[in-house]
C-alpha cells in the first residue's frame, strides 16, 4: 500500500525557502535538492514502517 505524504504549512514554506537558498548558490541546485526530497518522500510513502516516527 502506498501512503500519501502531507506536509504541514510551515514545512512546505521551509521546503520552498530551502529550494530558494540552494538555487541562489548554484542554478539548478534547488531542483536537485527537490528531487532528493521527493525521492525520500517516495521511499517513505512506499515503506513507512522502515522509519521512526
N, C-alpha and C positions, 0 to 999 in steps of 0.2 A: 504494500500500500504506500502510495506517495502522499506525503503530508504537505500542506501549504504553509509557507513561511509568511508571517505577518510582522511587519516592523512597526514599533511604536513611532509616533510622530517625531519625537526627539531623536530616535535612532536614524530615521530617514533623513532628517535635517543634518545630522552628523555625517552620514554617508555622503550627502551632497557636498558638504563643506570639505570633506576629505578628498573627494574627487577634484574639487577646485584647487585644493592645496597641491596635490600631485600634478595636476595639469599646468599650474603656474611654474613648477620646477622644470618640467620637460614635457613638451607637447606629445600627447599620446600616452603618457604615463598614467593619467587619470583613467583612461579606458582600460589599460592593463590592470589597474587596481580594481575597477568594477568587475572585470572578467574574473579575477581571482576571488572576489567576494561572491559572485554568482556561482562559481564552481563549488565553493564551500556550502552555500545555500542548497545547491543541488544534492550534495553529499548528505547534508543534514536532513533534508526532506525525504531522501530515499532510505535512510537508516538512522532515525533519531535516537534509538536506544544505544547507539555506539558512543554517544556524547553525554557528558554530565549536564545536569540542569543548570 
